[in-house]
Amino acid sequence: MKTPHIDKGLIILYFAAGLSYILIDNYFPGNTSLVIKTGILPILIILFLNNVRFSENRTHLIMLAGLFFSWAGDVVLELNGRIGGLFVAGLACFLLAHIMYFTVFVLTPGRNVILSKRWYLLIPLIITGLLLTSYLYKDLNEMRLPVILYAAVILTMVAGAINRIEKVNLQSFRIVLAGAILFVFSDASIAVNKFSHPFKASGFVIMLTYIIAQYLIVTGYLRQFRTEYNRP
């Protein structure tokens, strides 16, 4: 694989689109914000496609699938905010995205250590899952099973990110893990705002952490292939 070159112009465009959506959706919600949101992830997808050759690594296709399902989730949840009835469908899209990301992390060549010598790194994830579900449980009603299943899957995705610790260079490991953790924070904010305690800055917090999370996961993954950082 060619050494990744992270295009600064695309990075600026990606974050500009994300921040524009946050501002417009907050003050002037409507069709404009819908159009902007549907265009955020495609910028990151272009950045990703500019740095990979699918013939060289099968995990690139799975990573692309994760980005596609994320984009689909963005569109569906945005439509849900306008016409309703699509929250579970949006949840399903992101569920598939997390499964794709987890698959990429596990298929990364190297030792899978999270269930053996580094099992203790799962303890914070288990505690987080228990605390979040117990906090939301009484408010979830008929959404209990879907939300608990989703929480289990996204925390499993984070476990997959942790599992890369002896597989990739330290920079790639840290960036991807930070992105995975921010993804959990973003989704937890959605759950708290929707089912338990709505808060005023929810849109800003949810979207900002989400766009940073996706950026870190993608660019951290690409840095896995930068030869100057690879471990011997």
C-alpha positions in Angstrom: 0.0 0.0 0.0 1.2 3.5 -0.8 2.1 5.7 2.1 -1.0 7.6 3.1 -1.1 11.3 2.4 -3.9 13.0 4.5 -5.1 15.8 2.2 -5.4 19.0 4.4 -7.9 20.5 2.0 -10.3 17.6 2.5 -9.8 17.8 6.3 -10.7 21.5 6.3 -13.7 20.8 4.1 -14.8 17.9 6.3 -14.8 19.9 9.5 -16.2 23.0 7.8 -19.1 20.9 6.6 -19.6 19.5 10.1 -19.5 22.8 11.9 -21.8 24.4 9.2 -24.3 21.7 9.8 -24.2 22.2 13.6 -24.7 26.0 13.2 -27.4 25.8 10.5 -29.3 23.0 12.1 -29.3 24.8 15.5 -30.5 28.2 14.1 -32.1 27.5 10.7 -33.2 23.8 10.6 -34.6 22.8 7.3 -33.7 21.3 3.9 -30.3 23.1 3.9 -29.1 21.3 7.0 -30.3 18.0 5.6 -28.3 18.5 2.4 -25.2 19.5 4.4 -25.4 16.5 6.7 -25.7 14.1 3.9 -22.5 15.5 2.5 -20.2 15.3 5.6 -19.3 11.6 5.5 -18.7 11.5 1.7 -15.9 14.0 2.2 -14.2 11.6 4.6 -14.9 8.7 2.3 -13.1 10.5 -0.5 -10.2 11.1 1.8 -10.2 7.4 2.6 -10.5 6.3 -1.1 -7.5 8.6 -2.0 -5.3 6.6 0.3 -6.2 3.0 -0.3 -5.9 0.3 -3.0 -8.5 -2.4 -2.4 -6.5 -5.0 -4.3 -3.8 -4.8 -1.6 -5.9 -5.3 1.6 -9.4 -6.8 2.0 -10.0 -4.8 5.2 -10.2 -1.6 3.1 -13.5 -2.8 1.7 -14.9 -3.6 5.1 -13.8 -0.1 6.4 -15.5 1.5 3.4 -18.7 -0.5 4.3 -18.5 0.9 7.8 -18.3 4.4 6.4 -21.2 3.8 4.1 -23.4 2.5 6.9 -22.4 5.5 9.0 -23.5 7.8 6.1 -26.8 5.9 5.8 -27.3 6.3 9.6 -26.7 10.0 9.3 -29.3 10.3 6.5 -31.9 8.1 8.2 -31.6 9.8 11.6 -31.8 13.2 10.0 -35.0 12.1 8.3 -36.2 10.7 11.5 -36.0 14.2 13.1 -38.3 15.5 10.4 -40.9 12.7 9.8 -40.3 10.3 12.7 -40.5 6.6 12.9 -37.0 5.9 11.6 -34.9 5.9 14.8 -34.6 2.1 14.9 -33.6 2.0 11.2 -30.9 4.6 11.9 -29.8 2.6 14.9 -29.5 -0.5 12.7 -27.3 1.4 10.2 -24.9 2.5 12.9 -25.0 -1.0 14.4 -23.8 -2.4 11.1 -21.1 0.4 10.9 -19.7 -0.7 14.3 -19.7 -4.3 13.3 -17.7 -3.4 10.2 -15.2 -1.4 12.3 -14.9 -4.2 14.8 -14.3 -6.7 12.0 -11.5 -4.5 10.5 -9.8 -4.2 13.9 -9.9 -8.0 14.6 -8.7 -8.8 11.1 -5.7 -6.6 11.4 -2.6 -8.9 11.3 -1.1 -9.7 14.7 -1.9 -11.1 18.0 -5.4 -10.7 19.4 -4.6 -10.1 23.1 -7.8 -8.5 24.5 -9.2 -11.8 25.8 -5.8 -13.2 27.0 -3.1 -11.3 28.6 -4.8 -7.8 28.4 -8.3 -8.9 29.5 -8.1 -6.3 32.3 -8.5 -3.6 29.7 -12.1 -4.7 29.2 -13.0 -3.8 32.8 -13.6 0.0 32.1 -15.8 -1.0 29.1 -17.9 -3.4 31.2 -18.3 -0.8 33.9 -19.3 1.9 31.3 -21.9 -0.4 29.8 -23.4 -1.3 33.1 -23.5 2.3 34.3 -25.1 3.6 31.1 -27.7 0.9 30.8 -28.7 1.1 34.5 -29.0 4.9 34.2 -31.2 4.6 31.1 -33.1 1.4 31.9 -36.2 2.7 33.5 -36.7 5.3 30.7 -36.2 3.0 27.7 -39.5 1.1 27.8 -40.0 -0.8 24.5 -36.5 0.4 23.3 -34.7 -1.5 26.1 -33.6 -4.5 24.0 -32.4 -2.4 20.9 -30.5 0.1 23.0 -28.9 -2.5 25.2 -27.9 -4.5 22.1 -26.5 -1.4 20.5 -24.5 -0.5 23.6 -23.0 -4.0 23.7 -22.0 -3.8 20.0 -20.4 -0.3 20.2 -18.5 -1.3 23.4 -17.3 -4.4 21.5 -16.1 -2.2 18.8 -14.0 -0.2 21.3 -12.7 -3.6 22.6 -11.6 -4.3 19.0 -9.8 -0.9 18.9 -8.0 -1.8 22.2 -7.1 -5.2 20.7 -5.0 -3.5 18.0 -2.4 -2.5 20.7 0.2 -5.1 19.7 -0.8 -5.1 16.0 -0.1 -1.6 14.8 2.2 1.4 15.5 1.5 3.3 18.6 0.2 6.4 16.8 -2.4 4.5 14.8 -3.5 2.6 18.0 -4.0 5.8 20.0 -5.8 7.7 17.3 -8.3 4.9 16.5 -8.9 4.2 20.2 -9.6 7.9 20.8 -12.0 7.9 17.9 -13.8 4.8 19.2 -14.2 6.3 22.7 -15.5 9.6 21.3 -18.0 7.5 19.2 -19.3 6.0 22.4 -19.6 9.4 24.1 -21.5 10.7 21.1 -24.0 7.8 21.1 -24.4 7.9 24.8 -25.3 11.6 24.5 -27.9 10.7 22.0 -29.4 8.1 24.3 -29.4 10.4 27.4 -30.9 13.2 25.4 -33.6 11.1 23.7 -34.7 8.8 26.5 -33.7 10.3 29.8 -32.7 13.9 30.3 -32.7 16.2 27.2 -30.1 18.9 27.4 -29.8 22.2 25.6 -26.4 21.7 23.9 -27.2 18.1 22.9 -27.0 18.8 19.1 -23.6 20.5 19.4 -22.1 17.8 21.7 -23.4 14.9 19.7 -22.4 16.1 16.3 -19.0 17.5 17.2 -17.9 14.4 19.0 -19.3 12.3 16.1 -17.4 14.0 13.3 -14.2 14.0 15.3 -14.7 10.3 16.1 -15.1 9.3 12.5 -12.1 11.4 11.4 -9.9 9.8 14.1 -11.0 6.3 13.2 -10.3 6.8 9.5 -7.1 8.6 9.7 -5.8 6.4 12.6 -6.6 3.4 10.4 -4.7 4.9 7.5 -1.7 5.7 9.7 -1.5 1.9 10.4 0.1 1.7 7.0 2.7 4.4 7.2 5.9 2.6 7.1 7.9 5.2 9.0 5.8 4.5 12.1 5.6 0.7 11.8 7.0 -1.4 14.6 9.8 -3.8 13.8 
